[in-house]
Amino acid sequence: MNLLPRTLGFISRIGATPDETEDMRLQRNLLMLGTLMFIFAGALWGVTYMIFGEVLAGSIPFGYSVFSALSVVIFAFTRRYRFFRFSQLLLILLLPFFLMIALGGFINSSAVILWAFICPLGALLFDEPRNAPRWFLAYLGVIALSGIIQPHVRLVNNLSTTLITVFFVMNLGGVSTFVFVLVSHFVGQKNIFQEKAEALLLNVLPKEIAQILKYENRTIADHYDEASILFADMVNFTPMSAEMSPVAMVELLNEVFTHFDGLVEKYDLEKIKTVGDCYMVAAGVPRKRMDHAQSLVQLALEMREFIHRHTFNASRPVDFRIGINSGPVLAGVIGRKKFIYDLWGDAVNIASRMESHGYGGVIQITRATYELIKDQFVCHSYGTVNVKGKGEMEVWHVMDAVEGTDG
């Protein structure tokens, strides 16, 4: 049962180089698969023609199989993909032409020249796009030359009319099958690569924004009247960084933020970014929702619960300050390389201040957020804090969800 996957795995490693791209790997795998199929088909056709008395005609595809098999072995050692690709395309183009002549023209050869079409098709799949038209012109040239030579080839061969008809069916079916298998494999691999690229893009951007970037060439900037923003920052991060190894510190952050990511997905919120030990989440962007404040506070409670009940491999106790604010924001994508979906506005700055002016294990919110969640969550007034550029601001600490509500 494992023979086919193992065989395909072995084929995929022939001629592989450490620096090849995904596209190059796909092209090489397809060419290897096609070459092995041609080797098998060539040997089969060669033996068949010899059995029916056409020794010269049979020696052409059989000789190709031997030569092509040797070229695969050479390619496995030299890894000269361009030469291997060129030689295979040239052989695929010329083999049907010489076989047609040996058998006596289009009809007597059962339209074997059709196999030459694999050459330009292969160039599309295995070669650079600009080279495919050249191979297609070469294919048309071979077809034209076949028509010119047709009156001068022998009129009969050792194959019966019935056998020629059978070979017609086999050639048409063989070419069609070969084309279908190659194109299906190519499309399947491309779909896998596209899905991977799509997943990577969705890890960077919200799906709505990713769709816009894929199909539209415009600046993305939207204003949201109602949204909530959360900042979470690790307490004593600097001294912990000095006490722990870089690997251990990164593993700690990855453990915490990976769990946070799962909670963000659970509540259908939008992770904006992480900067060092700071974790930023928003609700209400880019998908508007009426419960933006409630969902974000519920997230904060579960984040705090995880930090308090989980045991971490750290030099000091792990704790986070969490700050939340609600209000209008501007959201958009900045940059062309390593771009980011980000938020701007007074509401964002105040949310950041709520975190920086807070304490470990405390979820600190503004009046704007408090007014939206006071009926669903137990909050204690903490008086005022002096916020840069804003002066004294009232703040509340979220304790828990009101019993009987889901937050």
C-alpha positions as CSV (number, residue, x, y, z in Angstrom):
1,M,0.0,0.0,0.0
2,N,3.0,2.3,0.6
3,L,4.7,1.4,-2.7
4,L,3.2,4.3,-4.7
5,P,3.9,7.1,-2.2
6,R,7.4,5.8,-1.7
7,T,8.0,5.6,-5.5
8,L,6.6,9.2,-6.0
9,G,8.8,10.4,-3.1
10,F,11.9,8.8,-4.7
11,I,11.0,10.4,-8.1
12,S,10.6,13.8,-6.4
13,R,14.1,13.7,-5.1
14,I,15.8,12.9,-8.4
15,G,18.0,15.9,-9.4
16,A,16.8,18.0,-6.5
17,T,18.9,21.0,-5.4
18,P,18.9,22.7,-2.1
19,D,18.2,26.2,-3.6
20,E,15.3,25.3,-5.9
21,T,12.1,27.2,-5.6
22,E,8.6,25.6,-5.2
23,D,7.9,26.3,-8.9
24,M,11.2,24.7,-10.0
25,R,10.5,21.7,-7.8
26,L,7.1,21.4,-9.4
27,Q,8.5,21.6,-12.9
28,R,11.2,19.1,-12.1
29,N,8.8,16.6,-10.6
30,L,6.4,16.9,-13.5
31,L,9.2,16.4,-16.0
32,M,10.5,13.4,-14.2
33,L,7.0,11.9,-14.0
34,G,6.4,12.6,-17.7
35,T,9.8,11.2,-18.7
36,L,9.2,7.9,-16.8
37,M,5.8,7.6,-18.4
38,F,7.4,8.1,-21.8
39,I,10.2,5.6,-21.1
40,F,7.5,3.0,-20.2
41,A,5.4,3.9,-23.3
42,G,8.4,3.9,-25.6
43,A,9.5,0.5,-24.5
44,L,6.0,-0.9,-24.8
45,W,5.5,0.5,-28.3
46,G,9.0,-0.6,-29.4
47,V,8.4,-4.2,-28.4
48,T,4.9,-4.1,-30.0
49,Y,6.2,-2.9,-33.4
50,M,9.0,-5.5,-33.4
51,I,6.5,-8.3,-32.6
52,F,4.5,-7.3,-35.7
53,G,7.6,-7.2,-38.0
54,E,8.4,-3.5,-37.9
55,V,11.9,-3.8,-36.5
56,L,13.2,-0.3,-37.6
57,A,10.0,1.4,-36.4
58,G,10.2,-0.5,-33.1
59,S,13.9,0.4,-32.6
60,I,13.0,4.1,-32.5
61,P,10.8,4.3,-29.4
62,F,12.8,1.4,-27.8
63,G,16.0,3.3,-28.4
64,Y,14.5,6.4,-26.9
65,S,13.5,4.5,-23.8
66,V,17.1,3.3,-23.3
67,F,18.6,6.7,-24.0
68,S,16.1,8.5,-21.9
69,A,16.7,6.1,-18.9
70,L,20.4,6.8,-19.2
71,S,19.7,10.6,-19.2
72,V,17.7,10.3,-16.0
73,V,20.6,8.5,-14.3
74,I,23.0,11.2,-15.6
75,F,20.6,14.0,-14.4
76,A,20.4,12.4,-10.9
77,F,24.2,12.8,-10.6
78,T,24.8,16.1,-12.5
79,R,21.6,17.9,-11.6
80,R,21.8,19.9,-14.8
81,Y,18.1,20.5,-15.1
82,R,18.2,22.8,-18.1
83,F,20.1,20.3,-20.3
84,F,17.9,17.4,-19.1
85,R,14.8,19.4,-19.9
86,F,16.0,20.5,-23.4
87,S,17.1,17.0,-24.3
88,Q,13.8,15.5,-23.2
89,L,11.7,18.1,-25.1
90,L,13.8,17.6,-28.2
91,L,13.4,13.8,-28.1
92,I,9.7,14.1,-27.6
93,L,9.4,16.4,-30.6
94,L,11.5,14.3,-33.0
95,L,10.7,10.7,-31.9
96,P,7.1,10.7,-33.3
97,F,8.4,12.3,-36.6
98,F,11.0,9.6,-37.3
99,L,8.5,6.9,-36.2
100,M,5.9,8.3,-38.7
101,I,8.5,8.2,-41.5
102,A,9.6,4.6,-40.6
103,L,5.9,3.4,-40.7
104,G,4.9,5.2,-43.9
105,G,3.1,8.4,-43.2
106,F,0.2,9.8,-41.2
107,I,-2.3,7.0,-41.8
108,N,0.1,4.0,-41.8
109,S,1.6,5.3,-38.5
110,S,-1.8,5.7,-36.9
111,A,-1.2,9.5,-36.4
112,V,1.7,8.8,-34.1
113,I,2.9,12.3,-34.9
114,L,0.3,13.5,-32.3
115,W,2.7,12.5,-29.6
116,A,4.9,15.4,-30.7
117,F,2.3,17.8,-29.2
118,I,3.6,16.8,-25.7
119,C,6.7,18.9,-26.5
120,P,5.1,22.4,-26.5
121,L,2.7,21.3,-23.7
122,G,5.7,20.1,-21.7
123,A,7.5,23.4,-22.4
124,L,4.5,25.2,-20.9
125,L,4.7,23.1,-17.8
126,F,8.5,22.5,-17.4
127,D,10.1,25.4,-19.1
128,E,10.1,29.2,-18.8
129,P,6.9,30.7,-20.3
130,R,8.8,32.7,-23.0
131,N,10.3,29.4,-24.4
132,A,7.0,27.6,-24.9
133,P,6.0,29.5,-28.2
134,R,9.4,28.5,-29.7
135,W,8.7,24.8,-29.0
136,F,5.2,25.2,-30.4
137,L,6.5,26.7,-33.6
138,A,9.0,23.8,-33.8
139,Y,6.0,21.4,-33.4
140,L,4.1,23.2,-36.2
141,G,7.3,23.0,-38.3
142,V,7.5,19.2,-37.8
143,I,3.9,18.8,-38.7
144,A,4.4,20.8,-41.9
145,L,7.6,18.8,-42.8
146,S,5.6,15.6,-42.2
147,G,3.1,16.8,-44.8
148,I,5.8,17.6,-47.3
149,I,7.5,14.2,-46.9
150,Q,4.2,12.3,-46.9
151,P,4.2,11.6,-50.7
152,H,7.7,10.2,-50.6
153,V,7.4,7.6,-47.9
154,R,6.5,4.0,-48.4
155,L,2.9,3.3,-49.0
156,V,2.6,0.1,-47.0
157,N,4.0,-1.6,-43.9
158,N,3.7,-4.9,-42.1
159,L,0.7,-3.7,-40.0
160,S,-2.8,-4.8,-40.9
161,T,-5.6,-2.4,-41.4
162,T,-7.2,-3.6,-38.3
163,L,-4.0,-3.2,-36.3
164,I,-3.5,0.4,-37.7
165,T,-7.0,1.2,-36.5
166,V,-6.3,-0.2,-33.1
167,F,-3.1,1.8,-32.9
168,F,-5.1,4.9,-33.9
169,V,-7.3,4.4,-30.9
170,M,-4.3,3.7,-28.7
171,N,-2.4,6.8,-29.9
172,L,-5.4,9.1,-29.4
173,G,-6.2,7.6,-26.0
174,G,-2.5,7.6,-25.0
175,V,-1.9,11.3,-25.9
176,S,-5.1,12.3,-24.2
177,T,-4.3,10.4,-21.1
178,F,-0.8,11.7,-21.0
179,V,-2.0,15.3,-21.3
180,F,-4.7,14.8,-18.7
181,V,-2.4,13.2,-16.2
182,L,0.3,16.0,-16.5
183,V,-2.2,18.9,-16.5
184,S,-4.1,17.3,-13.6
185,H,-1.0,16.9,-11.5
186,F,0.2,20.4,-12.4
187,V,-3.2,21.9,-11.4
188,G,-3.3,19.9,-8.2
189,Q,0.2,21.0,-7.2
190,K,-0.6,24.6,-8.1
191,N,-3.7,24.5,-6.0
192,I,-1.7,23.2,-3.0
193,F,0.8,26.1,-3.4
194,Q,-2.0,28.6,-3.8
195,E,-3.7,27.3,-0.6
196,K,-0.4,27.6,1.2
197,A,0.1,31.2,-0.1
198,E,-3.5,32.0,0.9
199,A,-3.0,30.6,4.4
200,L,0.2,32.7,4.8
201,L,-1.6,35.8,3.5
202,L,-4.5,35.3,6.0
203,N,-2.0,35.0,8.8
204,V,-0.8,38.5,8.0
205,L,-4.1,40.2,7.0
206,P,-7.8,39.9,7.7
207,K,-9.6,37.8,5.0
208,E,-11.6,40.8,3.9
209,I,-8.5,42.9,3.4
210,A,-6.6,40.1,1.7
211,Q,-9.4,39.8,-0.9
212,I,-9.2,43.5,-1.6
213,L,-5.4,43.3,-2.1
214,K,-5.7,40.3,-4.4
215,Y,-8.2,41.8,-6.8
216,E,-7.9,45.6,-6.4
217,N,-5.0,48.1,-6.7
218,R,-6.0,50.8,-4.3
219,T,-5.1,52.3,-0.9
220,I,-6.9,50.5,1.9
221,A,-8.0,53.0,4.6
222,D,-11.4,52.8,6.4
223,H,-12.9,54.7,9.3
224,Y,-14.9,52.8,12.0
225,D,-17.1,54.7,14.3
226,E,-17.2,52.0,16.9
227,A,-14.4,49.6,17.8
228,S,-12.5,48.4,20.8
229,I,-8.8,47.9,21.1
230,L,-6.8,45.7,23.6
231,F,-3.1,45.8,24.5
232,A,-1.5,43.2,26.6
233,D,2.1,43.5,27.8
234,M,4.3,41.2,29.9
235,V,5.3,42.4,33.3
236,N,9.1,42.4,34.0
237,F,9.9,41.4,30.5
238,T,13.3,43.3,30.4
239,P,14.8,41.6,33.5
240,M,13.4,38.2,32.4
241,S,15.1,38.7,29.0
242,A,18.4,39.3,30.8
243,E,18.0,36.2,33.0
244,M,16.7,33.7,30.4
245,S,18.4,32.5,27.2
246,P,17.1,33.9,24.0
247,V,15.7,30.5,22.9
248,A,13.9,30.1,26.2
249,M,12.5,33.7,26.1
250,V,11.2,33.2,22.5
251,E,9.7,29.8,23.5
252,L,7.9,31.5,26.4
253,L,6.4,34.2,24.3
254,N,5.4,31.7,21.6
255,E,3.7,29.6,24.2
256,V,1.7,32.6,25.5
257,F,0.9,34.2,22.2
258,T,-0.1,30.9,20.5
259,H,-2.7,30.5,23.2
260,F,-3.8,34.1,22.8
261,D,-4.2,33.5,19.1
262,G,-6.5,30.6,19.7
263,L,-8.7,32.8,22.0
264,V,-8.8,35.5,19.3
265,E,-10.0,33.0,16.8
266,K,-12.5,31.6,19.2
267,Y,-14.2,35.0,19.6
268,D,-13.7,36.0,15.9
269,L,-11.6,39.0,16.8
270,E,-8.7,40.5,14.8
271,K,-5.1,40.2,16.0
272,I,-3.4,43.3,14.8
273,K,0.3,42.6,15.7
274,T,2.8,41.7,18.3
275,V,5.7,44.0,19.0
276,G,8.2,42.4,21.3
277,D,6.2,41.3,24.4
278,C,3.2,43.4,23.5
279,Y,0.0,41.8,22.0
280,M,-2.6,43.9,20.2
281,V,-6.1,42.8,19.4
282,A,-9.2,44.7,18.0
283,A,-12.9,44.1,17.7
284,G,-15.2,45.8,15.3
285,V,-12.6,46.0,12.5
286,P,-12.6,45.1,9.7
287,R,-15.9,43.3,10.5
288,K,-18.3,45.6,12.3
289,R,-20.1,44.1,15.3
290,M,-22.3,45.6,18.0
291,D,-20.6,43.5,20.8
292,H,-17.1,44.7,20.1
293,A,-16.4,45.8,23.7
294,Q,-18.1,42.7,25.3
295,S,-16.2,40.2,23.1
296,L,-12.8,41.9,23.8
297,V,-13.4,42.0,27.6
298,Q,-14.4,38.4,27.6
299,L,-11.1,37.7,25.6
300,A,-9.2,39.6,28.3
301,L,-10.7,37.6,31.1
302,E,-9.7,34.3,29.4
303,M,-6.2,35.6,28.7
304,R,-5.8,36.5,32.4
305,E,-7.2,33.2,33.5
306,F,-4.7,31.3,31.3
307,I,-1.8,33.3,32.6
308,H,-2.8,32.7,36.2
309,R,-3.5,29.0,36.0
310,H,-0.8,27.9,33.6
311,T,2.7,26.9,34.8
312,F,5.5,28.5,32.7
313,N,9.2,27.6,32.4
314,A,10.4,31.1,33.3
315,S,12.8,32.8,35.7
316,R,10.1,34.8,37.3
317,P,6.3,34.6,37.6
318,V,4.6,35.4,34.3
319,D,1.9,38.2,34.4
320,F,0.4,40.6,31.9
321,R,-1.0,44.1,32.1
322,I,-4.1,44.5,29.9
323,G,-5.7,47.7,28.8
324,I,-8.8,48.3,26.7
325,N,-10.5,51.3,25.2
326,S,-13.4,51.8,22.8
327,G,-14.0,54.5,20.2
328,P,-13.5,55.5,16.5
329,V,-10.4,54.3,14.7
330,L,-8.8,54.4,11.3
331,A,-7.7,51.1,9.9
332,G,-5.6,50.3,6.8
333,V,-2.6,48.7,5.2
334,I,0.7,50.4,5.1
335,G,3.8,49.5,3.1
336,R,4.4,47.4,0.0
337,K,6.9,45.0,1.5
338,K,6.2,43.2,4.8
339,F,3.0,45.2,4.9
340,I,0.8,45.3,7.9
341,Y,-2.9,45.9,8.7
342,D,-2.8,48.5,11.5
343,L,-5.0,50.9,13.5
344,W,-4.6,54.6,14.2
345,G,-6.4,57.2,16.2
346,D,-6.9,58.6,19.7
347,A,-8.8,55.5,20.8
348,V,-5.8,53.3,20.0
349,N,-3.4,55.6,21.9
350,I,-5.6,55.6,25.0
351,A,-5.9,51.8,24.9
352,S,-2.2,51.6,24.9
353,R,-2.0,54.0,27.9
354,M,-4.6,51.9,29.8
355,E,-2.1,49.0,29.5
356,S,1.0,51.0,30.3
357,H,-0.6,52.6,33.4
358,G,-2.0,49.3,34.6
359,Y,-0.7,46.5,36.8
360,G,0.0,42.8,36.4
361,G,-3.1,40.7,36.4
362,V,-5.3,43.8,36.0
363,I,-7.7,44.5,33.1
364,Q,-8.0,48.3,33.0
365,I,-10.6,50.0,30.9
366,T,-11.8,53.5,30.1
367,R,-15.2,55.0,30.7
368,A,-16.0,54.5,27.0
369,T,-15.6,50.8,27.3
370,Y,-17.2,50.6,30.8
371,E,-20.4,52.2,29.5
372,L,-20.7,49.5,26.9
373,I,-20.0,46.5,29.2
374,K,-21.2,47.5,32.7
375,D,-24.3,45.4,32.5
376,Q,-22.5,42.2,31.6
377,F,-19.3,42.4,33.7
378,V,-18.4,43.2,37.3
379,C,-16.2,46.3,37.2
380,H,-14.6,48.3,40.1
381,S,-13.8,52.0,39.8
382,Y,-10.1,52.7,40.3
383,G,-10.4,56.5,40.3
384,T,-8.4,58.4,37.7
385,V,-5.0,58.1,36.1
386,N,-3.0,60.8,34.4
387,V,-2.8,60.0,30.7
388,K,-0.3,62.0,28.6
389,G,-2.1,64.4,26.4
390,K,-5.4,63.7,28.1
391,G,-4.9,64.6,31.7
392,E,-6.9,62.7,34.4
393,M,-9.1,59.9,33.0
394,E,-11.5,57.7,34.9
395,V,-10.6,54.0,34.8
396,W,-12.2,50.7,35.9
397,H,-10.9,47.3,36.6
398,V,-12.8,44.3,35.1
399,M,-13.2,41.6,37.7
400,D,-15.4,39.0,36.1
401,A,-18.5,38.4,34.0
402,V,-21.9,39.0,35.7
403,E,-23.3,35.6,36.7
404,G,-25.8,34.3,34.3
405,T,-24.3,36.1,31.2
406,D,-21.9,34.8,28.6
407,G,-19.9,38.1,28.4
